[in-house]
Amino acid sequence: MALQHKPTAPHHSAQDALRVLETVTRHTTGVTETELARLTGLDRERLTTLLRMLRREGYVEQTTDGAYVPGEALARLGSAHGREQALREKLQHTLDRLRDSVGAAVYISRYVDGEVSVTQYADSPATPKVNEWVDFRVSAHATAVGKSLLTQLDHAGRRDHLARHKMARLTSRTITSDQLLLSRLESQPPTVPVLDLQEYAVGTVCAAVPITAGSAVGCLALSLPVEHAHRLRRAADELNRNAAPVLLSLAI
C-alpha cells in the first residue's frame, strides 16, 4: 500500500485509513476500536469516522464481538489475481455513489505516458456526461481535468505537454496564452478545486480535484450544465471531501 503525500484533506483521510487497514490486517483474529486507537494514534472521533467509511466500502467488517477484521473488498484488491477487474468494479461503484451524492456526472482521469486519459466515469440521464467534441488529449488547457493534471506536473512537464499540444481557442473563454496558463497553474492552490467555466464547451462547467497515488498523477472531476453553475463550487467541495475512498482504492 502506497500513497504519495499531498496537503489536502482527502489525502490525509486516505493516509489515516491506510494506517487503520494496515493495523487491521496485522491482527487476523480481529482488533477492537480501543486497540486501534492506541495502535494508530488516531483520536476516537476521527477513528470512528474512518471505520464507518471503511465498513461502507467493504474494506473492514465487524465481528459479533465488535472486533474489526479485513473485509471482502480489501481481500479482492489485495489479491494479485483479478485485481485490475476488482479495482475497476470498486471504482465504478464509488463513482456511481458520488454521482448521486453530488448530482453531477463524475470522472476519474489519469496522466499516462504524457497524455490525458479519462479512465472511468459515471453519468445518468439526469446527470449527462460532457460531450467530448474535442479530444481531451489535445484540450488539457481548456478542461478542469487537464488543468488539474497539469498542476501536478513540474514546470518542465507542463511546458513539454503544451509544446506537444497547440492551445486552440474552443470558446470565447479558453486561455490560449502559454504564459497566462502556466502562471495560473503555478498559482493554483492544491487544496482548491480547478474549475472550467465554459472554457472547453459552451453550456458546461466542470471542476476537478487531484488524486495522486504513488507516482501516478490523477484527478477526480465533475461536470454540470451551465444552468446549474450556481451548484458548482458546493459540488466541487463535496467531491473533494469524498475523494478519500477513490484514493484508497488506488493505493491498496
Backbone as a ProteinNet text record, in pm:
[ID]
protein_1_A
[PRIMARY]
MALQHKPTAPHHSAQDALRVLETVTRHTTGVTETELARLTGLDRERLTTLLRMLRREGYVEQTTDGAYVPGEALARLGSAHGREQALREKLQHTLDRLRDSVGAAVYISRYVDGEVSVTQYADSPATPKVNEWVDFRVSAHATAVGKSLLTQLDHAGRRDHLARHKMARLTSRTITSDQLLLSRLESQPPTVPVLDLQEYAVGTVCAAVPITAGSAVGCLALSLPVEHAHRLRRAADELNRNAAPVLLSLAI
[TERTIARY]
84.8	0	88.8	66	148.9	64.4	90.2	16.7	110.8	126	212.7	147.5	224.2	168.1	126.2	5.6	-43.2	-113.2	-98.4	-153.7	-302.9	-383.7	-527	-597.9	-717.3	-792.1	-814.4	-855.2	-875.8	-749.5	-633.3	-508.7	-478	-502.8	-482	-577.1	-703.7	-802.4	-759.5	-713.3	-670.7	-547.6	-454.4	-334.8	-373	-463.9	-508.7	-583.2	-665.5	-740.7	-645.4	-538.4	-438.3	-371.8	-345.8	-285.8	-377.8	-507.9	-606.2	-609.1	-613.7	-620.1	-496.5	-379.8	-256.2	-256.4	-314	-323.6	-422.5	-535.6	-636.5	-579.7	-507.4	-455.3	-346.8	-282.2	-180.7	-244.3	-373	-443.4	-554.1	-515.6	-609.1	-726.9	-711.1	-822.7	-914.8	-881.1	-966.4	-900.1	-936.4	-881.3	-994	-1003.6	-1113.2	-1083.7	-1187.7	-1170.1	-1075.2	-1083.4	-994.2	-848.5	-825.7	-689.4	-642.3	-732.5	-696.7	-657.1	-730	-698.3	-558.1	-525.4	-394.3	-283	-307.7	-204.1	-180.8	-286.2	-272.1	-245.3	-277.5	-258.6	-365.7	-472.9	-582.8	-680.7	-737.1	-836.3	-965.4	-1047.8	-1163.4	-1264.2	-1288.3	-1386	-1339.3	-1211.7	-1152.6	-1157.2	-1119.8	-1117.2	-1257	-1356.8	-1494.5	-1542.4	-1509.6	-1547.5	-1480.7	-1351.3	-1277.7	-1331.5	-1361.3	-1413.2	-1549.6	-1630.6	-1760.9	-1741.9	-1646.5	-1618	-1562.1	-1471.3	-1408.1	-1509.4	-1604.8	-1710.3	-1801.5	-1838	-1925.4	-1860.3	-1728.9	-1656.2	-1622.5	-1649.2	-1621.9	-1478	-1399	-1258.8	-1240	-1331.4	-1329.1	-1470.1	-1475.3	-1603	-1593.1	-1708.6	-1711.7	-1768.1	-1697.6	-1743.6	-1851.2	-1915	-2024	-1977.1	-1849.1	-1799.9	-1743.3	-1762.8	-1726	-1586.7	-1508.2	-1371.9	-1377.1	-1273	-1264.9	-1169.5	-1213.4	-1131.7	-1132.2	-1035.4	-1033.7	-1163.2	-1211.6	-1335.8	-1310	-1418.3	-1409.3	-1343.4	-1378.1	-1320.8	-1169.3	-1121	-977.1	-908.8	-974	-917.6	-909	-1014	-1016.1	-910	-897.6	-799	-656.9	-643.5	-510.6	-458.2	-546.2	-506.7	-448.4	-341.1	-280.2	-372.9	-446.8	-536.1	-665.5	-690.1	-814.5	-819.9	-703.2	-703.7	-753.5	-709.6	-746.6	-898.2	-961.7	-1107	-1175.6	-1123.1	-1179.8	-1169.4	-1055.8	-1036	-1133.9	-1151.4	-1246.6	-1387.5	-1427.7	-1562.1	-1577.8	-1474.1	-1479.7	-1488.3	-1405.5	-1406.4	-1540.7	-1596.5	-1724.6	-1835.3	-1833.8	-1933.3	-1920.1	-1796.2	-1770.9	-1814.4	-1783.6	-1823	-1975.4	-2043.1	-2189.7	-2249	-2192.8	-2243.4	-2211.3	-2091.4	-2053.2	-2143.9	-2173	-2262.3	-2395.6	-2451.5	-2580.7	-2569.1	-2455	-2433.9	-2418.2	-2337.8	-2311.9	-2410.8	-2488.2	-2585.7	-2519.5	-2415	-2339.4	-2270	-2238.7	-2154.8	-2015.2	-1952.7	-1819.3	-1722.5	-1595.3	-1493.3	-1365.3	-1294	-1156	-1067.2	-962.9	-870	-727.5	-642	-501.2	-414	-292.2	-193.7	-99.3	-116.2	-43.8	40.7	171.4	263.6	249.7	237.8	233.2	99.8	-6.8	-137.3	-247.9	-350.5	-468.9	-558.6	-601	-688.2	-800	-925.1	-1039.4	-1062.4	-1035.4	-1034.4	-1169.9	-1248.3	-1381.3	-1470.6	-1600.5	-1694.5	-1827.8	-1909.7	-2045.7	-2139.5	-2236.2	-2335.7	-2474	-2574.9	-2712.2	-2793.1	-2917.3	-2999.8	-3015.1	-3018	-3033.3	-2901.4	-2789.4	-2655.4	-2569.3	-2595.9	-2524.4	-2376.8	-2294.8	-2151.3	-2124.3	-2005.6	-1963.9	-1956.9	-2004.3	-1988.3	-1844.1	-1765.8	-1623.6	-1611.7	-1639.5	-1639.5	-1498.9	-1404.8	-1262.4	-1191.3	-1106.9	-1036.1	-973.8	-1002.2	-948.6	-795.5	-732.4	-585.1	-524.8	-598.5	-543.1	-607.4	-689.4	-759.3	-738.7	-625	-597.3	-597.9	-559.5	-553.2	-690.9	-796.9	-931.8	-1021.3	-979.6	-1065.8	-1018.5	-1112.7	-1077.1	-988.1	-1022.5	-943.5	-799.2	-783.1	-649.3	-568.2	-632	-559.3	-521.6	-610.5	-578.4	-458.8	-455.8	-342	-213.3	-223.4	-104	-48.6	-135.9	-86.5	0.4	-20.1	54.9	188.9	213.5	343.5	439	567.9	661.6	657.9	728.9	725	767.9	872.9	922.3	817.5	747.8	645.1	528.2	492	383.2	425.3	547.6	596.5	603.9	646.5	656.3	516.9	417.9	281.1	230.4	247.7	197.9	273.7	400	477.1	424	366.4	315.5	170	98.6	-44	-75.1	-103.1	-134.7	-259.9	-256.7	-368.6	-473.8	-563.7	-668.5	-776.7	-835.1	-946.7	-1074.6	-1130.6	-1250.1	-1378	-1369.4	-1480.6	-1418.9	-1503.6	-1451.2	-1377.9	-1396.4	-1333.6	-1203.5	-1167.9	-1049.1	-921.1	-832.5	-699.5	-612.7	-553.8	-467.6	-323.5	-295.3	-158.9	-85.3	26.8	109.2	146.9	191	239.8	129.6	9.8	-101.7	-142.9	-152	-192.4	-89.5	38.9	143.9	140.7	114.7	104.3	-13.7	-128	-246.7	-220.4	-156.1	-126.9	-30.8	67.2	168	104.1	2.6	-58	-180.2	-214.4	-331.6	-305.1	-380.3	-358.8	-401	-320.5	-352.7	-481.5	-525.8	-647.1	-774.2	-760	-876.6	-906.6	-1032.9	-1066.3	-1036.1	-988.9	-966.4	-1100.4	-1133.6	-1261.8	-1245.9	-1348.4	-1359.7	-1498.1	-1499.5	-1626.2	-1650.4	-1701.6	-1730.9	-1605.3	-1491.5	-1367.4	-1353.1	-1405.9	-1398.8	-1521.5	-1638.4	-1762.4	-1864.2	-1926.7	-2033.6	-2148.1	-2197	-2308.5	-2269	-2137.5	-2090.7	-1986.3	-1999.9	-1898.3	-1847.8	-1720.7	-1657.8	-1567.8	-1535.6	-1440.8	-1362.5	-1237.2	-1153.2	-1065.4	-1039.8	-952.1	-846.9	-724.2	-617.7	-637.6	-605.2	-597.7	-469.5	-362.6	-232.9	-191.7	-191.1	-149	-16.9	83.7	216	271.3	323.9	380.5	281.6	161.2	61.9	-15.1	-19.5	-91.7	-235.9	-331.2	-471.5	-559.4	-686	-780.9	-922.1	-1005.7	-1147.6	-1220.2	-1317.9	-1382.3	-1533.5	-1601.7	-1746.1	-1781.4	-1895.9	-1944.1	-2092.1	-2132.7	-2271.4	-2313.7	-2440.4	-2490.3	-2478.3	-2454.8	-2429.2	-2545.6	-2667.4	-2780.5	-2771.2	-2680.7	-2657	-2524.1	-2468.9	-2337.7	-2336.4	-2451.4	-2457.3	-2426.6	-2435	-2406.4	-2261.3	-2185.6	-2054.2	-1959	-1943.7	-1845.3	-1883.4	-2012.8	-2056.7	-2035.1	-2068.2	-2048.8	-1900.4	-1815.2	-1670.1	-1614.4	-1661.9	-1616.8	-1658.5	-1780.2	-1827.3	-1745.9	-1714.3	-1630.4	-1495.7	-1437.3	-1307.7	-1315.8	-1423.7	-1440.2	-1456.7	-1513.2	-1541.9	-1441.6	-1325.5	-1223.4	-1145.7	-1149.6	-1068.4	-1093	-1220	-1239.9	-1176.1	-1177.2	-1114.2	-962.7	-904.6	-760.3	-721.7	-805.4	-778.6	-776.7	-874.3	-881.5	-756.6	-709	-590.4	-462.7	-463.6	-340.4	-322.2	-431.6	-422.2	-349.9
-118.3	0	124	215	334.9	453.7	565.3	687.2	804.8	878.4	995.9	1105.9	1173.8	1279.7	1401.3	1448.5	1574.5	1650	1783.1	1858	1887.9	1786	1806.6	1708	1745.6	1663.1	1519.7	1498.4	1360	1274.3	1334.4	1258.1	1223	1315.7	1286	1175.2	1183.1	1080.5	944.9	941.4	815.3	759.9	847.9	803.7	744	812	762	629.2	620.3	497	381.4	408.8	305.5	257.4	351.9	315.1	220.6	250.7	165	27.3	24.8	-102.3	-188.6	-124.6	-199.9	-261.4	-189	-239.8	-356.3	-341.5	-449	-575.9	-561.1	-679.9	-751.1	-679	-743.1	-826.3	-798.7	-869.7	-955.1	-1071.5	-1154.6	-1205.8	-1212.1	-1259.9	-1145.7	-1022.4	-908	-812.4	-685.8	-581.5	-484.4	-447.5	-360.2	-214.6	-130.8	11.9	75.2	30.4	83	50.4	-73.8	-114.1	-38	-17.6	57.4	200.3	262.6	399.9	405.7	307	304.1	276.9	183	141.4	242.3	313.1	409	551	579.9	715	812.8	761.3	847.7	870.8	992.5	1016.2	941.6	916.9	828.5	881.1	1010.7	1066.8	1046.2	1073.3	1055.7	908.2	821.3	678.2	624.5	668.4	623.7	661.5	784	829.6	744.2	715.7	634.5	491.4	435.2	298.3	289.5	393.1	395.9	392.5	473.5	475.6	341.1	283.2	156.9	41.6	45	-57.7	-40.3	85.3	113.1	66.3	84.1	46.5	-102.1	-174	-318	-353.8	-257.4	-284.4	-351.5	-323.9	-393.7	-443.2	-546.3	-597.2	-605.8	-600.3	-608.3	-743.8	-813.1	-943.4	-923.7	-1032.7	-1023.7	-967	-986.9	-930.9	-789.4	-728	-587.7	-562.8	-667.9	-650.3	-628.9	-565.5	-539.3	-637.8	-691.1	-784.3	-736.6	-781	-739.9	-779.5	-691.5	-714.9	-774.5	-808.3	-874.4	-785	-654.2	-562.6	-553.5	-554.4	-547.9	-674.6	-788.7	-916	-917.9	-868.4	-869.8	-776.9	-656.7	-561.1	-600.6	-670.8	-711.9	-835.5	-900.7	-1022.6	-988.2	-1055.3	-1032	-1081.7	-1188.5	-1247.3	-1165.4	-1110	-1036.3	-899.2	-846.4	-717.9	-604.5	-606.1	-496.7	-488.1	-603.5	-606.2	-564.7	-612.5	-577.5	-427	-368.2	-224.1	-144.5	-186.8	-118.4	-120.2	-238.4	-252.7	-168.3	-167	-90	59.1	106.1	247.3	286.1	196.8	228.3	241.9	152.4	158.4	291.4	330.8	456.6	576.4	573.2	682	693	579.3	581.6	649.1	615.9	675.8	825.6	862.4	1003.8	1083.4	1025.4	1090.3	1124.5	1029.2	1050.9	1150.4	1147.2	1236.3	1382.8	1407.2	1545.6	1593.8	1500.9	1539.1	1586.9	1515.9	1553.9	1431.1	1434.7	1330.2	1342.7	1228.5	1231.3	1144.8	1178.4	1116.7	1091	984.5	964.7	981.1	1060.6	1081	1060.3	1008.4	986.6	1051	1084.1	1134.6	1019.3	956.5	833.5	855.1	829.6	844	980	1085.7	1220.9	1262.7	1185.7	1219.4	1213.5	1296.1	1296.1	1179.3	1101.5	988.1	980.3	991.8	970.9	819.9	759.3	613.6	555.5	629.6	583.2	703.2	682.2	789.2	728.7	810.4	769.7	883.7	854.4	954.8	891.3	965	915.3	1010.9	976.1	1069.3	1205.5	1205	1330.4	1404.2	1330.9	1391.4	1348.5	1405.8	1362.9	1400.3	1315.8	1344.9	1451.3	1505.4	1605.7	1543.9	1616.4	1574	1604.5	1499.2	1517.2	1561.3	1687.3	1738.4	1766.6	1785	1792.7	1693.1	1609.2	1505.5	1564.1	1501.4	1550.1	1552.7	1468.3	1463.1	1592.4	1662.8	1785.8	1912	1895.9	2013.8	2029.7	1981.7	1990.5	2135	2228.6	2370.3	2428.5	2360.8	2416.6	2341.7	2223.8	2143.6	2145.6	2127.6	2118.1	1995	1884.5	1761.6	1787.9	1845.3	1869.8	1962.6	2070	2166.7	2106.8	2023.9	1958.9	1865.3	1791	1700.6	1779.1	1888.2	1968.9	2035.4	2074	2137.4	2040.5	1910.8	1811.3	1774.7	1826.5	1806.6	1917.5	1897	2006.5	2102.2	2212.4	2316.4	2260.6	2178.7	2120.6	2027.9	1952	1861.3	1936.2	2049.8	2132.4	2189.9	2242.2	2301.5	2196.1	2076.6	1967.7	1935.9	1930	1898.9	2007.6	2132.8	2242.9	2253.3	2212.3	2214	2109.4	2002.5	1894.3	1915.5	2003.5	2023.5	2172.9	2214.9	2356.3	2396.2	2514.9	2562.1	2629.6	2550	2603.3	2675.7	2779.5	2850.3	2770.3	2712.3	2628.6	2707.7	2807.8	2900.2	3037.8	3136.9	3273.4	3283.7	3184.5	3187.3	3105.8	3035.8	2949.7	3031.8	2993.1	3054.4	2995.1	3081.4	3032.7	3081.9	3154.2	3203.1	3106	3050.8	2961.4	3029.3	3152.9	3225.8	3243.2	3280.3	3300.7	3168	3063.3	2933.4	2882.8	2889.8	2843.9	2921.8	3051.8	3136.4	3091.4	3062.2	3015.7	2880.1	2790.3	2656.9	2666.7	2756.3	2775.1	2825.1	2911.7	2974.8	2898.8	2786	2708.7	2641.3	2676.8	2610.6	2463.9	2371.4	2228.4	2189.6	2272.2	2239.6	2293.7	2370	2432.4	2361.7	2320.9	2255.2	2344.9	2284.4	2355.4	2363.4	2480.2	2499.3	2520.3	2483.2	2513	2576.3	2707.3	2781.2	2809	2707.3	2714.5	2743.2	2691.8	2708.5	2598.2	2480.4	2367.9	2364.8	2384.3	2377.9	2477.7	2551.9	2643.4	2558.2	2598.2	2526.1	2426.4	2412.4	2315.4	2378.6	2350.1	2391.6	2265.8	2268.2	2149.1	2188.6	2089.7	2107.5	1978.5	1989.3	1870.7	1886.7	1773.9	1771.9	1662.5	1683.2	1584.4	1456.1	1343.4	1214.4	1146	1167.4	1114.1	1003.3	879.7	764.8	713.8	704	663.3	767.9	723.1	817.6	851.7	790.9	814.1	942.8	1028.8	1155.5	1132.7	1175.7	1156.6	1265.6	1265.7	1359.7	1302.8	1358.6	1325.6	1452.4	1439.2	1559.2	1541.8	1654.4	1652.4	1756.4	1737	1835.5	1862.6	1985.8	2028.8	2113.7	2109	2204.6	2345.6	2444.5	2580	2636.1	2586.6	2636.7	2590.9	2495.7	2452.3	2506.5	2607.1	2662.3	2710.5	2754.5	2801.2	2689.3	2562.8	2448.1	2401	2460.2	2404.5	2402	2514.5	2519.8	2427	2422.8	2334.3	2188	2155.9	2019	1982.7	2079.1	2055.5	2030	2106.2	2085.8	1947.9	1905.7	1773.1	1663.4	1685.6	1590.6	1576.3	1688.6	1688.8	1613	1639.1	1573.6	1422.9	1379.3	1237.6	1166.7	1230.2	1170.7	1058.8	1053.9	956.1	811	766.4	626.3	593.2	690	668	654.2	744.7	739.3	607.3	565.6	443.9	322.4	314.9	202.8	198.7	315.1	322	288.2	314	297.6	156.6	80.5	-54.1	-149.5
0	0	0	-94.9	-103.2	-140.9	-76	-107.2	-96.3	-205.6	-205.7	-124	-41	43.8	-37.1	-8.8	-65.6	47.2	51.7	164.1	149.3	119.5	108.7	199.1	245	339.6	291.5	163.7	120.4	130.2	101.4	109.9	254.2	346.2	487.8	531.8	487.2	523	471.1	345.4	286.4	357	393.4	466.2	601	671.9	802.4	785.8	680.3	655.5	624.7	549.8	520.8	649.9	740.6	869.2	946	943.5	1010.7	944.4	810.7	737.9	763.4	763.8	786.5	926.7	1023.5	1160.5	1167.7	1099.3	1098.6	1034.4	922.9	853.2	934.5	1025.2	1110.3	1222.2	1249.8	1357.9	1295.5	1247	1169.1	1251.5	1383.2	1466.3	1508.4	1466.2	1498.2	1595.4	1583.1	1670.5	1705.6	1832	1876.6	1843.3	1850.9	1823.5	1924.7	2049.4	2153.6	2120.9	2077.4	2040.3	1916.3	1820.9	1700	1734.6	1825.2	1866.3	1926.9	2008.6	2073.5	1971.9	1882.2	1787.3	1674.7	1633.8	1523.3	1571.5	1697.9	1749.7	1705.8	1643.1	1597.9	1712.2	1718.5	1823.7	1790.7	1892.6	1876.3	1773.3	1772.7	1678.2	1533.7	1510.5	1377.2	1337.3	1429.7	1402.7	1372	1448.9	1427	1287.3	1244.2	1109.8	1002	1020	922.4	918	1033.2	1037.4	970.2	986.1	919.5	767.8	718	573.7	527.6	604.3	567.1	566.6	657.9	659.2	537.6	509.5	395.2	264.8	253.7	131.4	127.8	235.5	238	268.8	319.8	348.7	484.7	577.6	706.7	737.9	821.6	871.4	1023.2	1088.9	1234	1274.5	1363	1410.2	1517.2	1557.3	1655.8	1789.7	1821.5	1948.6	1932.7	1813.3	1794.3	1740.7	1720.9	1668.4	1516.8	1463.7	1319.3	1253.5	1137.7	1059.2	913.8	831.8	690.4	618.5	531.4	458.6	320.5	253.6	122.7	17.9	17.4	-82.2	-66.8	56.8	81.8	30.9	52.8	6.6	-146.3	-213.2	-359.8	-418	-360	-412.1	-374.8	-264.3	-219.3	-290.1	-368.3	-438.8	-575.8	-611.9	-744.1	-854.7	-827.1	-927.2	-938.1	-1055.9	-1078.5	-1014.5	-972.3	-903.2	-992.5	-1119.8	-1209.9	-1228.7	-1247.5	-1262.6	-1132.4	-1019.3	-888.4	-864.3	-904.4	-885.6	-972.1	-1097.6	-1186.8	-1128.6	-1080.5	-1024.6	-898.6	-814.5	-689	-720.4	-813.7	-850.2	-913.9	-996.2	-1060.8	-956.7	-859.3	-750.9	-674.9	-647.7	-576.5	-661.2	-791.5	-881	-892.4	-900.5	-908.9	-785.4	-669.1	-544.6	-539.9	-585.7	-589.6	-683.5	-801.8	-898.2	-832.8	-758.8	-694.1	-579.3	-510.6	-395.8	-437.4	-542	-584.2	-690.7	-748.2	-850.6	-978.5	-1020.4	-1140.7	-1197.9	-1327.1	-1386.2	-1325.1	-1293.8	-1231.2	-1312.3	-1304.1	-1388.5	-1308.8	-1345.6	-1300	-1422	-1406.6	-1517.6	-1468.6	-1558.9	-1525.3	-1632.4	-1594.2	-1690.4	-1719.6	-1836.1	-1869.4	-1994.7	-1982.1	-2096.8	-2164.9	-2083.9	-2137.6	-2196.5	-2170.6	-2226.5	-2120.6	-2139.9	-2054.1	-2094.8	-1997.3	-2025.6	-1922.1	-1965.9	-1876.7	-1871	-1756	-1745.9	-1706.2	-1628.7	-1588.5	-1561.1	-1575.2	-1541.5	-1500.8	-1438.1	-1402.1	-1439.5	-1526.5	-1562.5	-1554.3	-1590.9	-1591.5	-1678.2	-1713.1	-1790.2	-1720.7	-1587.5	-1512.4	-1496.7	-1510.9	-1496.5	-1615.9	-1734.1	-1855.1	-1853	-1915.7	-1922.9	-2029.1	-2024.5	-2122	-2262	-2360.1	-2499	-2540.7	-2564.6	-2599.1	-2744.6	-2768	-2906.3	-2957.6	-2863.2	-2897.9	-2806.4	-2863.6	-2788.9	-2661.7	-2546.7	-2419.5	-2418.1	-2501.1	-2502.3	-2556.1	-2643.5	-2702.5	-2645.5	-2541.2	-2487.6	-2337.3	-2287	-2143	-2094.4	-2182.1	-2143.9	-2114.8	-2162.9	-2152.8	-2054.7	-2009.6	-1922.5	-1777.5	-1685.1	-1543	-1521.3	-1587.4	-1578.7	-1622.3	-1740.8	-1793.6	-1705.3	-1660.7	-1577.4	-1442.3	-1386.1	-1259.3	-1273.9	-1383.6	-1407.9	-1430.3	-1508.5	-1536.9	-1410.8	-1317.2	-1193.7	-1113.4	-1135.5	-1058.3	-1121.9	-1243	-1307.4	-1263.8	-1286.1	-1260.2	-1380.1	-1368.5	-1472.7	-1608.8	-1606.6	-1732.5	-1794	-1709.9	-1757.8	-1821.7	-1760.6	-1816.8	-1951.9	-1957	-2083.1	-2193.5	-2156.2	-2254.4	-2310.7	-2222.4	-2268	-2363.8	-2324.5	-2407.7	-2540.1	-2540.2	-2665.3	-2763.4	-2709.7	-2795.2	-2836.4	-2766	-2794.9	-2808.5	-2927.7	-2954.3	-2877.4	-2814.3	-2732.7	-2820.8	-2873.1	-2961.9	-2882.6	-2942.2	-2878	-2904.9	-2799.7	-2813.3	-2787.4	-2698.3	-2673.7	-2651.1	-2632.5	-2609	-2475.3	-2386.9	-2253.4	-2245.6	-2352.4	-2349.2	-2340.1	-2248.3	-2239.6	-2350.8	-2432.8	-2542.1	-2528.2	-2421.5	-2396.8	-2304.5	-2353.8	-2271.1	-2139.5	-2150.1	-2032.5	-1928	-1974.2	-1881.5	-1817.2	-1897.7	-1842.8	-1742.2	-1776.8	-1685.6	-1554.8	-1563.7	-1443.9	-1356.4	-1421.3	-1347.6	-1280.7	-1354.2	-1299.7	-1181.8	-1194.5	-1089.2	-960.1	-973.4	-855.3	-802.5	-866.3	-824.1	-688.7	-582.3	-452.7	-461.3	-406	-416.2	-345.4	-249.8	-173.4	-238	-348	-412	-544.7	-567.5	-694.2	-814.3	-924.4	-1050	-1123.4	-1177.6	-1243.9	-1394.5	-1467.6	-1610.5	-1628.5	-1650	-1663.7	-1811.7	-1881.1	-2025.2	-2108.5	-2064.9	-2141.4	-2246.7	-2216.4	-2310.5	-2401.6	-2341.4	-2419.1	-2365.2	-2454.4	-2414.6	-2358.3	-2242.4	-2182.3	-2075.6	-2049.5	-1949.8	-1857.6	-1726.9	-1628.7	-1558.3	-1518.9	-1459.7	-1343	-1260.3	-1150.6	-1134.5	-1087.5	-1068.7	-945.7	-878.3	-760	-780.7	-729.4	-751.9	-672.3	-732.1	-660.6	-707.5	-635.9	-676	-580.5	-629.8	-550	-603.7	-516.5	-562.5	-657.6	-771.8	-868.2	-979.4	-976.9	-1082.2	-1055.7	-1156.5	-1146.5	-1191.3	-1108.8	-1144.6	-1087.6	-1128.6	-1070.7	-1076.6	-992.6	-985.4	-1028	-1118.5	-1173.7	-1182.4	-1201.2	-1223.6	-1328.2	-1392.8	-1490.1	-1465.8	-1496.7	-1479.7	-1598.9	-1636.7	-1736	-1678.4	-1763.3	-1714.7	-1632.4	-1656.2	-1575.2	-1428.9	-1402.2	-1263.8	-1211.1	-1276.9	-1238.1	-1093.4	-1042.3	-903	-803.4	-848.4	-761.3	-771.3	-863.7	-896.7	-777.7	-708.7	-600.3	-485.2	-453	-345.4	-385.1	-510.6	-560	-562.5	-603.2	-608.2	-468.5	-370.1	-231.6	-181.1	-217.2	-175.7	-243.9	-372	-445	-375.5	-335.5	-268	-135	-59.7	70.2	55.6	-57.3	-77.4	-168.5	-188.3	-275.5	-206.6	-73.4	0.9	-40.1	-57.7	-98.1	-234.1	-326.1	-457.1	-439.7	-363.1	-335	-269.2	-176.1	-101	-193.7	-284.1	-379.1	-466.5	-508	-594.6	-518.3	-386.8	-307.7	-253.4	-242.3	-182.3	-276.4
[MASK]
++++++++++++++++++++++++++++++++++++++++++++++++++++++++++++++++++++++++++++++++++++++++++++++++++++++++++++++++++++++++++++++++++++++++++++++++++++++++++++++++++++++++++++++++++++++++++++++++++++++++++++++++++++++++++++++++++++++++++++++++++++++++++++

